[in-house]
């Protein structure tokens, strides 16, 4: 679980969002932990700040910063091959 030392860091927080057919439904919030109190936490997400009740937190942990560019896992096509066209999934038709 998170503590005061995690404020200002990127986190993922899973909260209980209700019940469906008698089973719990969860929602994840990913972003920067802005504040913590005994009753609520505030996370800066892409969609804006989200405040969650501490009692609804099911799991929470610090996560690494997002990757970008070459570190995102995309690799260039092998020599002599073209990368697939994202729109069609087929080979890139080229220029």
N, C-alpha and C positions, 0 to 999 in steps of 0.2 A: 504494500500500500504506500501511498505517497506521504511525504512530510513537508514541513516548512522549507526544507532545503531544495525542494523540487519546484518551487515558485520561480517562474521565469524560464523554465525548461519546457521542451516539447514532450507532451504526454498523450496517452490514449486512456480515456475513462469510459468504462462500460457501466451504464445505468439501467435500472429496471424501468421499463416504459409502460408496463401494464400487464394484463393477462389476456391470453387468447386460448379459448377452449380449455381453461383451467391451468394453462402452462404459462410461465413467465416469458415476457417478450423483452428483449434488451435493445438498447441503442448505444452506439459508440460515438464518442466525441474526440476528435483528434485536433490538437493545437497546442498553443502555449498556455501553461497554467498561470493565470494572472493573480489569483488570490485564493486563500483557503481560510475557512473559519470552522468552528465546531459544527455549524449547521449547513454550510454551503461552500461550493467551489465554483470559481469562474474560469472558463477556458476560452481563449481567443481562437475561434475556428475560422475557416475560410468564409463561412457564411455570417460571421460576426460573433460577438461574445455570447457565450451560453453559460447560464448559471444553473447548477444542478444541486439538488438537496443531498447533503452528505449521507443521509439515511438511504437514499436510492442508489448509491454507488455500490456496484457489485464487485468490480475489479478495476485496478488502475495501475499504470506503470509508466516510467519514463521511456521514451523511444528516441532513436537517433534522428538527426536532422534529415530532411528529405534529400534524395539524390538528384543530380541534374546532369545533363550532358552525357558524356561518355560513360559515366558511372551509373546511368539509368538502366543498364542491362541490354541496351540495344547494341548490336554489333554490325559493322558494315558487311556487305555481301562478300563472299569469297572471290578471289580473282577469277575473272572469266564468267562470273554469275551476276545477275542483277537482283537487287532486293525486290521483294514483292511490292506491288502497288497496293497501298493501304485501302484505296476505295474498292478495288475489285478482288484483292487477295491473289491476283495473278501476277505474272512477271511485269516489271516496270517497262512500259513501251519505249522508254527513252525519249530523247528530244525530238 
